[in-house]
Structure formats: C-alpha cells, structure tokens
Amino acid sequence: MSRLLKQPLVSVCIVTYNSANYIRACLQGIKLQSWPNLKIIVVDNASSDNTVEIIDSIDLNVRIIANRDNMGFAGGQNQAISSSSSDYVLVLNPDVVLDPDYVKKLVERLELDSLLGSTTGCLTLADNPKLIDSTGLEMNWTRKAVERGADQALDNYCEACQVFGVSGAAAMYSRKMINEISIEGQLFDEDFFAYKEDVDVAWRAGLLGWKAWYEPTAKGSHVRQWRVNSDRKQIALKIRRHSYQNRYLMILKNERFNFRWWLRFPLLVAYEIALNGYFLTRDPKVLGVSWLNLFRLLPSAWRKRKLVQSRKIQH
C-alpha cells in the first residue's frame, strides 16, 4: 500500500511503431504495477506488423489511438498526453519492462517536493541487467547529452539524487510542469520528430525552475537499440541525422548566450570545427540533409526560442 492518503491518477503513454516484439512484455509490466490508479494510452504510428492486434489480445484496458502516418515519438507522445488529464504522465517506450513498484516509487517521490517536475528510476540493459541503461540525463558544456551511467555497473548508482533530466524511455512528468513548459501546446517539440526531444524538455524545464530526480528504488529494463560504444555506422542514417540536427535546434531554443557562454565561445568554436570535421570525413551522409532540415526549421526554432526565453520562473 502507498503511504499517500490520495492516489493521483497516472497516464501511461506509449508510442508504438512496429513494436510487436516488445509490446506484450511492456504491457504485462504495466498490468503488474502496484499503483492502482492507472490509465493506459497507446498511440500507434501506422505499424505494418501486428502490434495493434497484440495489444487487443491482452486482458488490459488500453485506449489505442491509431495514426494513419508515422508522427514520430514527439508527435505520438503529444497526442497521448493531450488526450489525458491525469495528475502525472509516465512516458514509456514499448521496449521497456517495469518492476511492479516503478510507478508507485516515482509518484511518492514527486508528491514529496512541489518543485520536482520529473523523475525516473534505474533502467538496466535487458541483455545485461548488471549494467545501467539510464539513470537520467547529463549534458556538458558542449551541449552533448548522454544517458547518465550508461554501460556502467549497477552498484555505482544506488543513491537518489537530483539530475539534469530524465530519459524519455521511462519518464514521469507532473501535469503542472507539462502545462507550464509546453510551447505552442507541445511538451515534446514535434520539429524534432524523434531523438533528443527528452533532452530539450529537460533543458527547458530547468530554465523554468523545475527539478528532475533519480529514484534508484524504482527499477526497469530497457532493450537499448544502440549503445554508447556502438559503431556509428550501425545506427540507422535517419537516426544519425535526427540526432545531429536536433542538437542544434535544442541549442538555438534553450541556450542563454550569457557572459559564461561567451567566455567559452573560443572553445565551443574549436569543438564545433572538430565535430563537423569528423562528420565531413567519417560520416558525410549525415550532413547534407541535416543542414537542409536545419535551414528549413530555423524560423520555427527562433520563434520557439523567443517563447522559451521570455518565460519567467513561476514557483
């Protein structure tokens, strides 16, 4: 039993796309949750396999929103979130399986601190549960974002703590934070389509005074599609392009360009020259389409930047 006197409603929001290999285990994990007040919403992005049929076959009350086109992770999650009115939203990948107390542990943590807008548990690698998949997000001064603790030993991340942000693989967000930081009605920026949209949310939330938390007693496993030390050429070209261009969209929207940033400017220029030199020589297929997309999306990103930077901390 939860120690909370009330039991806030949690919407579990899942976006599927040809997820037949994973969705049954994911939903079984939700079915076994100890938290009683759950609503499950699945947005299917025009799967060509039997994902939807598998969902229908499971004895679980699931609302399915079937898209005719692939709206991406961002668009699909925004659909699910906007169709819910719960106190909390659990954004969940279909290739994640949660331990029974995952939702309970995160809700209890969020209820303790009104400044907490998001929290995540300890995700381990499905094929090696002694190694970390993610304990949140980290971002350094070059604005490179990584999964905190990825591929490291589980025993090194036993302490609860504040983190930069939470991975979209299994992230709990408060409705209050969602309402406050959404831009043009979108929590996840749909210009991103997929990849780094969770980092963008974390950065924006932090700018507006919200905290993120890692709760190690909440556990789950994740089938990571590609790992920290993976050969980049093994990652789909579309993913590499989205990852490249979304980093720049994120910087344009969220970077403060303050005195500290200008002090680092020479180092940042050197880093960007080295980074793009790598792509030009080692992965040139990423650049052409990505640059065209960046040019096309610049007006939208600049408009959103003005909205983000003009907002004030409200709590």
C-alpha positions in Angstrom: 0.0 0.0 0.0 1.2 3.5 -0.7 1.7 5.8 2.2 -0.1 8.6 0.3 -3.6 9.5 1.5 -4.7 10.2 -2.0 -3.7 8.2 -5.1 -3.2 10.5 -8.0 -4.1 9.3 -11.5 -1.2 8.4 -13.7 -1.5 8.1 -17.5 0.9 5.7 -19.0 1.7 7.0 -22.6 3.3 4.6 -25.1 4.1 5.3 -28.7 4.5 2.2 -30.9 5.9 1.6 -34.4 6.3 -2.0 -35.4 6.7 -2.9 -31.8 5.3 -6.4 -31.9 8.5 -7.9 -30.5 8.3 -5.8 -27.3 4.8 -4.5 -26.6 3.4 -7.6 -24.9 6.1 -7.7 -22.2 5.8 -3.9 -21.7 2.1 -4.1 -21.1 2.4 -7.1 -18.8 4.8 -5.0 -16.7 2.2 -2.3 -16.5 -0.5 -4.8 -15.6 1.5 -5.9 -12.6 2.1 -2.4 -11.3 1.2 -2.0 -7.6 -0.1 1.6 -8.2 -3.9 1.1 -8.7 -4.9 4.4 -10.4 -3.6 4.0 -13.9 -4.8 4.9 -17.4 -3.0 3.4 -20.4 -2.9 5.2 -23.7 -1.1 3.7 -26.7 -0.5 5.8 -29.9 0.4 3.5 -32.8 2.3 5.2 -35.6 1.0 3.2 -38.5 2.7 0.0 -37.7 2.9 -2.5 -40.5 3.2 -5.5 -38.2 0.7 -7.0 -35.7 1.4 -4.5 -32.8 -2.2 -3.4 -32.5 -3.5 -7.0 -32.6 -1.2 -8.0 -29.8 -2.4 -5.0 -27.7 -6.0 -6.0 -28.3 -5.3 -9.6 -27.2 -4.0 -8.6 -23.8 -6.5 -8.5 -20.9 -5.9 -4.9 -20.1 -7.9 -1.7 -20.5 -5.9 0.2 -23.1 -7.0 3.2 -25.2 -5.5 2.9 -28.7 -5.1 5.9 -30.9 -4.2 4.5 -34.4 -2.4 7.0 -36.7 -2.5 6.7 -40.5 1.0 8.1 -40.7 4.1 7.9 -38.5 4.0 11.0 -36.3 7.3 10.3 -34.6 8.0 9.9 -30.9 7.3 13.6 -30.3 4.0 13.8 -32.2 2.8 10.5 -30.8 3.5 11.3 -27.2 2.0 14.7 -27.5 -1.2 13.1 -28.8 -1.3 10.7 -25.9 -0.5 13.5 -23.3 -3.1 15.9 -24.7 -5.8 13.2 -24.6 -5.2 12.7 -20.9 -5.9 14.8 -17.8 -4.1 12.9 -15.1 -2.0 14.3 -12.3 1.1 12.6 -13.7 2.2 11.2 -17.0 4.5 8.3 -17.5 6.2 8.4 -20.9 7.2 4.9 -21.7 9.0 3.2 -24.5 7.4 -0.1 -25.7 10.8 -1.9 -25.3 10.8 -1.1 -21.5 9.6 -3.6 -18.8 8.9 -2.1 -15.4 9.2 -3.7 -12.0 5.9 -3.7 -10.1 6.6 -0.7 -7.8 8.1 1.6 -10.5 5.1 3.9 -10.8 4.4 3.9 -7.0 8.0 4.9 -6.2 8.0 7.7 -8.7 4.7 9.1 -7.7 5.7 9.1 -4.0 8.9 10.9 -4.8 7.1 13.6 -6.8 4.5 14.1 -4.1 7.2 15.0 -1.6 8.5 18.1 -3.5 6.4 20.6 -5.4 9.5 21.7 -7.3 10.0 18.3 -8.8 8.6 18.2 -12.3 10.1 14.9 -13.5 11.6 11.7 -12.1 13.0 8.4 -13.4 14.0 5.1 -12.0 17.0 2.9 -12.6 16.9 1.3 -16.0 19.2 -1.6 -16.7 20.1 -3.2 -20.0 17.7 -6.0 -20.9 20.5 -8.2 -22.2 22.8 -7.5 -19.2 20.9 -6.5 -16.0 24.1 -5.8 -14.1 24.8 -2.8 -16.3 23.0 0.6 -16.4 20.9 1.7 -19.4 20.0 5.1 -17.9 19.7 6.8 -14.5 18.7 10.1 -16.1 20.3 12.6 -18.5 23.5 14.5 -18.3 24.7 17.4 -20.5 28.1 19.0 -20.6 29.3 22.5 -21.7 29.4 21.4 -25.3 25.7 20.6 -25.1 26.4 16.9 -25.7 23.8 14.9 -23.8 24.3 11.3 -22.7 22.4 8.7 -20.6 23.7 9.0 -17.1 25.6 5.8 -16.1 25.2 4.1 -19.4 27.0 0.8 -19.6 28.4 1.2 -16.1 28.0 -1.1 -13.1 24.6 -1.1 -11.4 26.2 -0.8 -7.9 27.6 2.7 -8.8 24.2 4.3 -8.9 22.5 3.4 -5.7 21.9 6.9 -4.3 18.8 9.0 -5.1 19.8 12.4 -6.4 18.8 15.4 -8.5 19.8 15.0 -12.2 19.8 17.3 -15.2 16.8 15.5 -16.7 15.1 12.1 -17.3 15.3 9.7 -20.2 12.1 9.5 -22.3 12.4 5.8 -22.2 10.6 5.7 -18.8 10.0 9.3 -17.6 7.4 10.5 -15.1 6.3 14.1 -15.6 3.9 16.2 -13.4 0.9 17.7 -15.1 1.7 21.1 -13.6 5.1 21.1 -15.2 3.8 19.9 -18.5 1.3 22.7 -18.6 3.9 25.3 -17.6 6.7 24.4 -20.0 4.8 23.3 -23.1 5.4 25.5 -26.1 2.5 26.0 -28.6 0.7 23.2 -26.9 3.6 20.7 -27.3 5.6 19.2 -24.5 7.9 17.4 -27.0 8.9 19.6 -29.9 7.5 18.0 -33.0 10.1 19.6 -35.2 12.5 17.0 -33.6 10.3 14.1 -34.7 12.5 11.7 -32.7 15.7 11.8 -30.6 16.9 14.4 -28.1 13.3 15.6 -27.5 13.6 14.4 -23.9 16.9 16.5 -23.5 15.1 19.5 -24.9 12.3 19.1 -22.3 14.8 18.7 -19.5 16.7 21.8 -20.5 13.6 23.9 -20.9 12.2 22.6 -17.6 15.4 23.5 -15.8 15.4 27.0 -17.3 11.9 27.5 -15.7 13.0 26.3 -12.3 11.8 22.7 -12.3 13.9 19.9 -10.8 14.4 16.4 -12.1 15.1 13.4 -9.8 16.7 9.9 -10.0 15.0 7.3 -7.8 17.1 4.1 -7.7 14.4 2.0 -5.9 12.2 2.2 -9.0 13.6 -0.3 -11.5 13.0 -1.4 -15.0 14.8 -2.9 -18.0 15.3 -1.4 -21.5 16.2 -3.0 -24.8 18.7 -0.3 -25.9 18.7 -0.1 -29.7 22.2 1.2 -29.8 24.9 1.5 -27.1 27.4 4.2 -26.1 30.3 2.4 -27.8 28.4 1.3 -30.9 29.9 1.8 -34.3 28.0 4.8 -35.6 27.6 3.2 -39.0 25.5 0.5 -37.3 23.0 3.2 -36.3 20.3 4.0 -39.0 21.2 7.0 -41.1 17.8 8.6 -40.3 18.6 8.4 -36.6 22.1 9.9 -37.0 20.6 12.8 -39.0 17.9 13.5 -36.4 20.4 13.3 -33.6 22.8 15.8 -35.3 20.2 18.4 -36.3 18.2 18.2 -33.1 21.2 19.1 -31.1 21.4 22.4 -32.9 17.7 23.0 -32.7 17.9 22.4 -29.0 20.8 24.8 -28.5 19.1 27.6 -30.5 16.0 27.3 -28.5 17.4 27.0 -25.0 21.0 28.4 -24.8 21.1 31.6 -22.8 24.1 33.1 -24.6 25.2 34.8 -21.4 28.6 36.0 -20.2 29.7 32.5 -19.2 28.8 31.3 -22.7 30.8 34.0 -24.3 33.8 33.1 -22.1 33.6 29.6 -23.6 33.0 30.8 -27.1 36.5 30.1 -28.5 36.4 26.5 -27.0 33.0 26.0 -28.4 34.1 27.1 -31.9 37.0 24.7 -31.7 34.7 21.9 -30.6 32.2 22.5 -33.4 35.0 22.6 -36.0 36.3 19.3 -34.7 32.8 17.8 -34.6 31.8 18.8 -38.1 35.3 17.8 -39.4 34.6 14.3 -38.1 31.2 14.2 -39.9 32.7 15.6 -43.1 35.4 12.9 -43.2 33.8 10.0 -41.4 30.0 10.3 -41.8 29.3 12.9 -44.6 25.9 11.4 -45.4 24.6 12.9 -42.2 25.3 16.5 -43.1 23.6 17.5 -46.4 20.0 16.5 -45.5 20.6 17.7 -41.9 21.7 21.1 -43.0 18.8 21.5 -45.3 16.4 20.5 -42.5 18.1 22.9 -40.1 17.7 25.8 -42.6 14.0 24.9 -43.1 13.3 24.7 -39.3 15.2 27.8 -38.3 12.2 30.1 -38.4 10.2 27.7 -36.2 13.1 27.2 -33.8 13.7 31.0 -33.5 10.0 31.6 -32.8 10.1 29.0 -30.1 13.3 30.4 -28.7 11.6 33.7 -28.1 8.8 32.0 -26.3 11.1 29.9 -24.1 13.5 32.8 -23.2 10.6 35.2 -22.4 9.1 32.9 -19.8 9.7 33.5 -16.1 10.0 31.1 -13.2 6.6 30.9 -11.6 7.3 28.9 -8.5 
